[in-house]
């Protein structure tokens, strides 16, 4: 579907608010791919991502009358998708480790020099899906969705220090997985 400008989205929303079923279909077609990818990056499960996507659109359409133009519709819908994805993860008993409950030591020498690492997008995506739920979620929200640590803490309802810890550990784990993959292929970072 073509890219829609803000005024076209507004007109589509007004059509939906008046009960135009074709408007709902067009709105779904415009946003579903991006929202599905957001759900999939967090959940790492195709079936769950599809379910959460449908639930998110159902919630958005049901509450369309309460949508205010203080934000974009896409931003509002993305927040619904992220919240529903997080709730789905919580059903799986996703655990976060609080910074105060563990010791994280900064080392003078990093085992991996990130500045020298050139990552291929496919390898990063593939290895991100191997990360534990908590790591993958924080990394996805920070790197791919553009949220800062404070915003992620609010979304996940955890301490900001917990988010920072998860982010640091997620990056380290991702680099370990990437290095292992490249070592097996006979390449080194």
RODO-2510 file (C-alpha; in nm, 4 decimals, decimal comma):
residues 189
     n   res          X          Y          Z
     1     x     0,0000     0,0000     0,0000
     2     x     0,1240     0,3511    -0,0730
     3     x     0,2609     0,5695     0,2026
     4     x    -0,0130     0,7808     0,3493
     5     x     0,0391     1,1369     0,4664
     6     x    -0,0964     1,2639     0,7957
     7     x    -0,4088     1,4160     0,6431
     8     x    -0,4930     1,0922     0,4606
     9     x    -0,4531     0,9014     0,7866
    10     x    -0,6814     1,1529     0,9580
    11     x    -0,9436     1,1056     0,6849
    12     x    -0,9125     0,7263     0,7163
    13     x    -0,9591     0,7526     1,0921
    14     x    -1,2699     0,9656     1,0463
    15     x    -1,4096     0,7090     0,8025
    16     x    -1,3447     0,4342     1,0578
    17     x    -1,5079     0,6357     1,3357
    18     x    -1,8182     0,6614     1,1191
    19     x    -1,8223     0,2822     1,0715
    20     x    -1,6698     0,2524     0,7232
    21     x    -1,5475    -0,1087     0,7055
    22     x    -1,3271    -0,0396     0,4025
    23     x    -1,1558     0,2310     0,6068
    24     x    -1,0708    -0,0240     0,8758
    25     x    -0,9279    -0,2555     0,6119
    26     x    -0,7133     0,0219     0,4598
    27     x    -0,5872     0,1292     0,8016
    28     x    -0,5003    -0,2313     0,8851
    29     x    -0,3190    -0,2798     0,5540
    30     x    -0,1215     0,0377     0,6051
    31     x     0,0045    -0,0449     0,9554
    32     x    -0,0081    -0,4228     0,9958
    33     x     0,3337    -0,5089     0,8510
    34     x     0,5270    -0,2636     1,0679
    35     x     0,3269    -0,3511     1,3796
    36     x     0,3728    -0,7233     1,3172
    37     x     0,7496    -0,6729     1,2978
    38     x     0,7423    -0,4830     1,6277
    39     x     0,5496    -0,7676     1,7951
    40     x     0,7754    -1,0334     1,6430
    41     x     1,0960    -0,8605     1,7556
    42     x     0,9688    -0,8584     2,1126
    43     x     0,8006    -1,1993     2,1228
    44     x     1,0248    -1,4029     1,8918
    45     x     0,7278    -1,6263     1,8126
    46     x     0,5318    -1,6003     1,4882
    47     x     0,2027    -1,7322     1,6271
    48     x     0,2141    -1,5094     1,9349
    49     x     0,3110    -1,2074     1,7230
    50     x     0,0161    -1,2695     1,4902
    51     x    -0,2207    -1,3071     1,7872
    52     x    -0,0915    -0,9933     1,9582
    53     x    -0,1164    -0,8016     1,6322
    54     x    -0,4828    -0,8955     1,5931
    55     x    -0,5575    -0,8168     1,9576
    56     x    -0,3818    -0,4815     1,9221
    57     x    -0,5833    -0,3806     1,6181
    58     x    -0,9029    -0,4966     1,7880
    59     x    -0,8208    -0,2822     2,0908
    60     x    -0,7266     0,0160     1,8741
    61     x    -1,0417    -0,0072     1,6631
    62     x    -1,2571    -0,0536     1,9711
    63     x    -1,1053     0,2576     2,1314
    64     x    -1,0773     0,4656     1,8156
    65     x    -1,3264     0,7211     1,9457
    66     x    -1,0927     0,8006     2,2353
    67     x    -0,7866     0,8496     2,0109
    68     x    -0,6687     1,2083     2,0267
    69     x    -0,4303     1,3662     1,7807
    70     x    -0,1744     1,4494     2,0515
    71     x     0,0351     1,1747     1,8937
    72     x     0,0271     0,9982     1,5596
    73     x    -0,2067     0,7064     1,5113
    74     x     0,0953     0,4901     1,4255
    75     x     0,2673     0,5859     1,7500
    76     x    -0,0498     0,5155     1,9477
    77     x    -0,0968     0,1790     1,7766
    78     x     0,2719     0,0882     1,8267
    79     x     0,2369     0,1574     2,1993
    80     x    -0,0635    -0,0781     2,2110
    81     x     0,1363    -0,3463     2,0256
    82     x     0,4359    -0,3076     2,2553
    83     x     0,2237    -0,3173     2,5711
    84     x     0,0353    -0,6259     2,4536
    85     x     0,3640    -0,7933     2,3541
    86     x     0,5111    -0,7195     2,6959
    87     x     0,1989    -0,8590     2,8621
    88     x     0,2344    -1,1742     2,6527
    89     x     0,5967    -1,2070     2,7616
    90     x     0,4933    -1,1676     3,1250
    91     x     0,2593    -1,4620     3,0789
    92     x     0,5733    -1,6589     2,9909
    93     x     0,7285    -1,5431     3,3193
    94     x     0,9955    -1,3207     3,1653
    95     x     1,2399    -1,2266     3,4382
    96     x     1,4468    -0,9141     3,4734
    97     x     1,7445    -0,8943     3,7042
    98     x     1,7490    -0,5766     3,9119
    99     x     2,0794    -0,3893     3,9251
   100     x     2,0667    -0,3809     4,3052
   101     x     2,0354    -0,7606     4,3191
   102     x     2,3495    -0,8314     4,1240
   103     x     2,7001    -0,7067     4,0791
   104     x     2,7941    -0,5752     3,7387
   105     x     3,1615    -0,5031     3,7006
   106     x     3,2949    -0,2754     3,4342
   107     x     3,6190    -0,4194     3,3061
   108     x     3,9076    -0,2105     3,1863
   109     x     3,9458    -0,4285     2,8804
   110     x     3,6359    -0,5231     2,6887
   111     x     3,6485    -0,8741     2,5424
   112     x     3,4971    -0,7316     2,2229
   113     x     3,5844    -0,4032     2,0593
   114     x     3,2504    -0,2828     1,9300
   115     x     3,4037    -0,0118     1,7129
   116     x     3,5824    -0,2708     1,4995
   117     x     3,2785    -0,4899     1,4601
   118     x     3,0911    -0,4610     1,1350
   119     x     2,7686    -0,6471     1,1753
   120     x     2,5541    -0,7835     0,9023
   121     x     2,1872    -0,7110     0,9564
   122     x     2,0743    -1,0684     0,8949
   123     x     2,3255    -1,2082     1,1443
   124     x     2,2235    -0,9552     1,4093
   125     x     1,8516    -1,0249     1,3627
   126     x     1,9076    -1,3993     1,3682
   127     x     2,1161    -1,3850     1,6838
   128     x     1,8829    -1,1384     1,8564
   129     x     1,6116    -1,4021     1,8285
   130     x     1,8359    -1,6376     2,0277
   131     x     1,8503    -1,3992     2,3248
   132     x     1,6377    -1,4563     2,6347
   133     x     1,3086    -1,2659     2,6347
   134     x     1,4211    -0,9923     2,8738
   135     x     1,7414    -0,9203     2,6837
   136     x     1,5733    -0,9281     2,3434
   137     x     1,2893    -0,7037     2,4574
   138     x     1,5107    -0,4320     2,6025
   139     x     1,7518    -0,4450     2,3084
   140     x     1,4653    -0,4260     2,0572
   141     x     1,2912    -0,1404     2,2342
   142     x     1,6157     0,0558     2,2667
   143     x     1,7906    -0,0101     1,9366
   144     x     1,5063    -0,0805     1,6974
   145     x     1,2087     0,1083     1,8399
   146     x     1,4060     0,4108     1,9596
   147     x     1,2917     0,4236     2,3228
   148     x     1,5330     0,5472     2,5898
   149     x     1,6039     0,3631     2,9154
   150     x     1,3550     0,5689     3,1151
   151     x     1,0756     0,5052     2,8645
   152     x     1,1516     0,1328     2,8549
   153     x     1,1450     0,1195     3,2354
   154     x     0,7997     0,2778     3,2246
   155     x     0,6738     0,0366     2,9606
   156     x     0,8073    -0,2691     3,1428
   157     x     0,7242    -0,1335     3,4891
   158     x     1,0740    -0,2029     3,6202
   159     x     1,3521     0,0165     3,7578
   160     x     1,5600     0,2128     3,5087
   161     x     1,8705     0,0449     3,6529
   162     x     1,7171    -0,2901     3,5613
   163     x     1,6732    -0,1750     3,2021
   164     x     2,0333    -0,0541     3,1870
   165     x     2,1578    -0,3871     3,3243
   166     x     1,9482    -0,5852     3,0774
   167     x     2,0708    -0,3647     2,7918
   168     x     2,4398    -0,4067     2,8844
   169     x     2,4033    -0,7813     2,9262
   170     x     2,1980    -0,8136     2,6076
   171     x     2,4681    -0,6360     2,4053
   172     x     2,7386    -0,8560     2,5586
   173     x     2,5410    -1,1739     2,4927
   174     x     2,4610    -1,0669     2,1355
   175     x     2,8276    -0,9987     2,0677
   176     x     2,9193    -1,3389     2,2120
   177     x     2,6679    -1,5097     1,9824
   178     x     2,7925    -1,3149     1,6809
   179     x     3,1558    -1,3926     1,7605
   180     x     3,0758    -1,7607     1,8038
   181     x     2,8979    -1,7643     1,4681
   182     x     3,1885    -1,5918     1,2945
   183     x     3,4474    -1,8155     1,4612
   184     x     3,2588    -2,1208     1,3371
   185     x     3,2643    -1,9720     0,9906
   186     x     3,6398    -1,9100     1,0188
   187     x     3,6068    -1,5340     1,0505
   188     x     3,6939    -1,3138     1,3457
   189     x     3,5620    -0,9763     1,4545
***
